[in-house]
Amino acid sequence: MILIRALLLAFNVAVVAYLIYRILQIQKTDHPYKTWIILISIFLLLLPATMLMGLVRPSVVYGLLYPIAIGVHLYLIRNS
């Protein structure tokens, strides 16, 4: 269980760093959906913080759905 928690924490740190990087790149552009992209990115950034504060428990659903949500979000940012 400790190994899974450590891997989840490492994944979250990497995702937070990459999302912040992408937010800064999107902010510089004139993308028509810039506001929506930034709001969704901030929501995805706050989700791991709620887990670390103990508001959301790490579960299988979180472990499966969060990476999918991040992947889809980054794919849509990259292709738009």
Contacts in CASP RR format, 6 or more apart in sequence:
PFRMAT RR
TARGET T0000
AUTHOR 0000-0000-0000
METHOD contacts of the structure
MODEL  1
MILIRALLLAFNVAVVAYLIYRILQIQKTDHPYKTWIILISIFLLLLPAT
MLMGLVRPSVVYGLLYPIAIGVHLYLIRNS
4 58 0 8 1.000
5 58 0 8 1.000
8 58 0 8 1.000
8 63 0 8 1.000
9 52 0 8 1.000
11 67 0 8 1.000
12 48 0 8 1.000
12 51 0 8 1.000
12 52 0 8 1.000
15 44 0 8 1.000
15 48 0 8 1.000
15 70 0 8 1.000
16 45 0 8 1.000
16 48 0 8 1.000
18 74 0 8 1.000
19 41 0 8 1.000
19 44 0 8 1.000
19 45 0 8 1.000
19 70 0 8 1.000
20 45 0 8 1.000
22 41 0 8 1.000
22 74 0 8 1.000
22 77 0 8 1.000
23 37 0 8 1.000
23 38 0 8 1.000
23 41 0 8 1.000
23 42 0 8 1.000
26 34 0 8 1.000
26 37 0 8 1.000
26 38 0 8 1.000
26 41 0 8 1.000
26 77 0 8 1.000
27 34 0 8 1.000
27 38 0 8 1.000
31 37 0 8 1.000
31 80 0 8 1.000
33 80 0 8 1.000
37 77 0 8 1.000
37 80 0 8 1.000
40 73 0 8 1.000
41 73 0 8 1.000
44 69 0 8 1.000
44 70 0 8 1.000
44 73 0 8 1.000
47 56 0 8 1.000
47 66 0 8 1.000
48 66 0 8 1.000
50 56 0 8 1.000
51 57 0 8 1.000
51 58 0 8 1.000
51 62 0 8 1.000
56 62 0 8 1.000
END
